[in-house]
Amino acid sequence: TNTNSYNLICTNDTCKGKLVSRIEYMFSKKNINVKGLSEQTIIKLIDKGFVNKPTDIFNLTLQQIKQLDGFAEKSSQNLFNEIKSVKELPLEVFISSIGFIDIGINVGKLLAHTFHSYDKLYAILTTKSDLTFIDGIGEKTAKKLISDKFISEMEELRKYITPIDNEIETKNLSFVITGTLSK
């Protein structure tokens, strides 16, 4: 048996296959979660010229969706409503939904638990701080996070979706309860 395996990654940022994969990942159930936005639908949207970057999905009109093969009135309306219903996401899911290779929900959780808010995260990234102090974020991922490309994609997604701040953890806090408890 051959134990050699290779992951081929296209380095062309305008590659159609790469765009399709990125949009499919961003809008998948574990991220933005838009039902009805399949790989085939994404390809149709790109082929029609309606989508050239991931966030173009948010600007689709009902008329554009109706122009796609296989989309009748009801299916068009359903997809349109699904897209328009996404207004906010937890910070960790928002980070994952930016759609960068190696920056998924695990990195999203680490950043959300460390910085708690989009504004604090944005401030840290734009000052190009070294993020390797966060257990679980290596040098390669840290460089991607502070890259101008990641920051710009994060800002672009922020125009359409509001990240919900992460609740401050209650670890190492003491609570005093006054009054009586039944149990």
FENKABEL-V623871 format. One record per residue. RES is the residue in three letters. SS is DSSP state (h for helix, s for strand, l for the rest). BURIAL is b if it has 9 or more other ideal C-beta (glycine too) atoms within 8 Angstrom, else e. Layout:
res,ss,burial
RES,SS,BURIAL
RES,SS,BURIAL
This chain:
res,ss,burial
THR,l,e
ASN,l,e
THR,l,e
ASN,l,e
SER,l,e
TYR,l,e
ASN,l,e
LEU,l,e
ILE,l,e
CYS,l,e
THR,l,e
ASN,l,e
ASP,l,e
THR,l,e
CYS,l,e
LYS,h,e
GLY,h,e
LYS,h,b
LEU,h,b
VAL,h,b
SER,h,e
ARG,h,b
ILE,h,b
GLU,h,b
TYR,h,b
MET,h,b
PHE,l,b
SER,l,b
LYS,l,e
LYS,l,e
ASN,l,b
ILE,l,b
ASN,l,b
VAL,l,b
LYS,l,e
GLY,l,b
LEU,l,b
SER,l,e
GLU,h,e
GLN,h,e
THR,h,b
ILE,h,b
ILE,h,b
LYS,h,b
LEU,h,b
ILE,h,b
ASP,h,e
LYS,l,b
GLY,l,e
PHE,l,e
VAL,l,b
ASN,l,e
LYS,l,e
PRO,h,b
THR,h,b
ASP,h,b
ILE,h,b
PHE,h,e
ASN,h,e
LEU,l,b
THR,l,e
LEU,h,e
GLN,h,e
GLN,h,b
ILE,h,b
LYS,h,b
GLN,l,e
LEU,l,b
ASP,l,e
GLY,l,e
PHE,l,b
ALA,l,e
GLU,h,e
LYS,h,e
SER,h,b
SER,h,b
GLN,h,b
ASN,h,b
LEU,h,b
PHE,h,b
ASN,h,e
GLU,h,b
ILE,h,b
LYS,h,e
SER,h,e
VAL,l,b
LYS,l,e
GLU,s,e
LEU,s,b
PRO,s,b
LEU,h,b
GLU,h,b
VAL,h,b
PHE,h,b
ILE,h,b
SER,h,b
SER,h,b
ILE,l,b
GLY,l,b
PHE,s,e
ILE,l,e
ASP,l,e
ILE,s,b
GLY,l,e
ILE,h,b
ASN,h,e
VAL,h,b
GLY,h,b
LYS,h,b
LEU,h,b
LEU,h,b
ALA,h,b
HIS,h,b
THR,h,e
PHE,h,b
HIS,l,b
SER,l,b
TYR,h,b
ASP,h,e
LYS,h,b
LEU,h,b
TYR,h,b
ALA,h,e
ILE,h,b
LEU,h,b
THR,h,e
THR,l,e
LYS,l,e
SER,l,e
ASP,l,e
LEU,l,b
THR,l,e
PHE,l,e
ILE,l,b
ASP,l,e
GLY,l,e
ILE,l,b
GLY,l,e
GLU,h,e
LYS,h,e
THR,h,b
ALA,h,b
LYS,h,e
LYS,h,b
LEU,h,b
ILE,l,b
SER,l,e
ASP,h,e
LYS,h,e
PHE,h,b
ILE,h,b
SER,h,e
GLU,h,b
MET,h,b
GLU,h,b
GLU,h,b
LEU,h,b
ARG,h,b
LYS,l,e
TYR,l,e
ILE,l,b
THR,s,e
PRO,s,b
ILE,s,b
ASP,l,e
ASN,l,b
GLU,l,e
ILE,l,e
GLU,l,e
THR,l,e
LYS,l,e
ASN,l,e
LEU,l,e
SER,l,e
PHE,l,e
VAL,l,e
ILE,l,e
THR,l,e
GLY,l,e
THR,l,e
LEU,l,e
SER,l,e
LYS,l,e
